[in-house]
Amino acid sequence: MFCLRARTTNLAASVSLSLLFLGAASADDATITFFNSAFLPTTATINPGDTVTWEWAIGEHVLTSGASSAPEDDPGALFQAAIDEQNPTFSYTFVEVGSYPFFDALNENGLVGTIVVEPYEVIVGIVNNAFTPADVYIFEGDMIVWEWIEGDHTITSGAGSDPSENPGAIFDADNTIALPTFTWVFDEPGVVPYFCRPHEIFGMVGNVYVQRHFIRGDVNGDDVLDLADPINLLIYLFANGAAPDCLDAYDCDDDGVVALVDALDLLNALFAGGEGLPPPYPSAGPDRTTDEIYCN
């Protein structure tokens, strides 16, 4: 379902035009270092699909998800790994929005860390009776932030005001100097058209294309990477295979083009001890690379 998370802040006067032609507010992958009886930083904020790496500096540790070793905190449900001289790093990719505590099971002294996974934000400006950009490609769980610049508008879901289009069924918000921002988290894949009620006649419409999470190289979409995937990729390239609904999964080197080298990279990753593929891999997630290949 689509979930509303409203944010109403009066920041119109400080919005810069540079944000209006596709702004994306994102966190980065994070690194946390273990010392004798502590780890730093204790909190990291990331987006869905980002990876946290815990690194060893000194001592022996057992990184454990959960708030404590108490059974009610479900310790180790997500991950548990030794962090020591023999095992100096451990990485985990977070896909779902939420707050994830962790602690050191060998040095449980009340110190609890937290990984905060916030929605990835894309900013759409509203100026000159237009949504800028009009078409936005995001992934499930991402957030659109519409920011007002001038005029009185609405942000109304649906292809138009005709009752047959069910206008406003998902969201219907004013966008004015008094209500300069509106946010929405898109939780399901699909296409969501929207428009401005007062300026629909002038073509003030937009579309949000919500892509699903995927695993790079999972060509047949069964959530398993095996020989069937490079075979199906080759069939697509050279035997008039059917057009896929997630072409991004075929782009194994993430260069924005599907070609023979992608099948070779996938075979190398599967059977020749290769380094693996670019994210999202080996777990499902979003692809933040800017190109013209999408996952419908």
Secondary structure as the mmCIF struct_conf table of DSSP 4:
data_model
#
loop_
_struct_conf.conf_type_id
_struct_conf.id
_struct_conf.beg_label_comp_id
_struct_conf.beg_label_asym_id
_struct_conf.beg_label_seq_id
_struct_conf.end_label_comp_id
_struct_conf.end_label_asym_id
_struct_conf.end_label_seq_id
STRN STRN1 CYS A 3 CYS A 3
HELX_RH_3T_P HELX_RH_3T_P1 ALA A 12 SER A 14
HELX_RH_3T_P HELX_RH_3T_P2 LEU A 17 LEU A 19
TURN_TY1_P TURN_TY1_P1 LEU A 20 LEU A 22
STRN STRN2 GLY A 23 ALA A 25
STRN STRN3 ALA A 30 PHE A 34
BEND BEND1 ASN A 36 SER A 37
STRN STRN4 PHE A 39 LEU A 40
BEND BEND2 THR A 42 THR A 42
STRN STRN5 THR A 43 ILE A 46
TURN_TY1_P TURN_TY1_P2 PRO A 48 GLY A 49
STRN STRN6 THR A 51 TRP A 56
BEND BEND3 ILE A 58 GLY A 59
STRN STRN7 HIS A 61 SER A 65
BEND BEND4 GLY A 66 ALA A 70
HELX_RH_3T_P HELX_RH_3T_P3 PRO A 71 ASP A 73
TURN_TY1_P TURN_TY1_P3 PRO A 75 GLY A 76
BEND BEND5 ALA A 77 LEU A 78
STRN STRN8 GLN A 80 ILE A 83
BEND BEND6 ASP A 84 ASN A 87
STRN STRN9 THR A 89 THR A 93
BEND BEND7 GLU A 96 VAL A 97
STRN STRN10 GLY A 98 ASP A 104
TURN_TY1_P TURN_TY1_P4 ALA A 105 LEU A 106
BEND BEND8 ASN A 107 ASN A 107
BEND BEND9 ASN A 109 GLY A 110
STRN STRN11 GLY A 113 VAL A 117
STRN STRN12 GLU A 121 VAL A 127
TURN_TY1_P TURN_TY1_P5 ASN A 128 ASN A 129
STRN STRN13 ALA A 130 THR A 132
BEND BEND10 PRO A 133 ALA A 134
STRN STRN14 ASP A 135 PHE A 139
TURN_TY1_P TURN_TY1_P6 GLU A 140 GLY A 141
STRN STRN15 ASP A 142 TRP A 148
BEND BEND11 GLU A 150 GLY A 151
STRN STRN16 HIS A 153 SER A 157
BEND BEND12 GLY A 158 ASP A 162
HELX_RH_3T_P HELX_RH_3T_P4 PRO A 163 GLU A 165
TURN_TY1_P TURN_TY1_P7 PRO A 167 GLY A 168
BEND BEND13 ALA A 169 ILE A 170
STRN STRN17 ASP A 172 ASN A 175
BEND BEND14 THR A 176 LEU A 179
STRN STRN18 THR A 181 PHE A 186
BEND BEND15 GLU A 188 GLU A 188
STRN STRN19 GLY A 190 PHE A 195
TURN_TY1_P TURN_TY1_P8 ARG A 197 HIS A 199
HELX_RH_3T_P HELX_RH_3T_P5 GLU A 200 PHE A 202
TURN_TY1_P TURN_TY1_P9 GLY A 203 GLY A 203
STRN STRN20 VAL A 205 GLN A 211
HELX_LH_PP_P HELX_LH_PP_P1 ARG A 212 HIS A 213
STRN STRN21 PHE A 214 PHE A 214
TURN_TY1_P TURN_TY1_P10 ARG A 216 GLY A 217
TURN_TY1_P TURN_TY1_P11 VAL A 219 ASN A 220
BEND BEND16 GLY A 221 ASP A 223
BEND BEND17 ASP A 226 ASP A 226
TURN_TY1_P TURN_TY1_P12 LEU A 227 LEU A 227
HELX_RH_AL_P HELX_RH_AL_P1 ALA A 228 PHE A 238
BEND BEND18 ALA A 239 ALA A 239
HELX_LH_PP_P HELX_LH_PP_P2 GLY A 241 PRO A 244
BEND BEND19 ASP A 245 ASP A 245
STRN STRN22 CYS A 246 CYS A 246
HELX_RH_3T_P HELX_RH_3T_P6 LEU A 247 TYR A 250
TURN_TY1_P TURN_TY1_P13 CYS A 252 ASP A 253
BEND BEND20 ASP A 255 GLY A 256
HELX_RH_AL_P HELX_RH_AL_P2 LEU A 260 PHE A 271
BEND BEND21 ALA A 272 ALA A 272
BEND BEND22 PRO A 278 PRO A 280
BEND BEND23 PRO A 282 SER A 283
STRN STRN23 GLY A 285 GLY A 285
BEND BEND24 ASP A 291 GLU A 292
STRN STRN24 CYS A 295 CYS A 295
#
